């Protein structure tokens, strides 16, 4: 991730997806947009996944529903590091 973020050959690079280790990598980015989904949509989308994809098994859906309920992975009141704008 760091080598991709440090590559300045392109003026803009987008990274999309979720990350449970966000706290370790968030400082690599100039801007972070957090998209949210309502619980019903999340569960409906997970239910359509095949079993070989993460979230396709009931135990995985239960795990993700718990993470959603507690908002354990959500960014809260993040501030940019000193000197960044």
NORMO-V749841 format. One line per field, one symbol per residue. psi: psi as a letter, one per 30 degrees, with the letter a starting at -180 (. if undefined). Layout:
# NORMO-V749841
psi = ???
This chain:
# NORMO-V749841
psi = eeeeefjgfkfkkkkkllkfhefffeffkekkkjklkleeeeeeeeffklffkkffkeeeeeeeeeeeefhfgkkkhklklkfk.
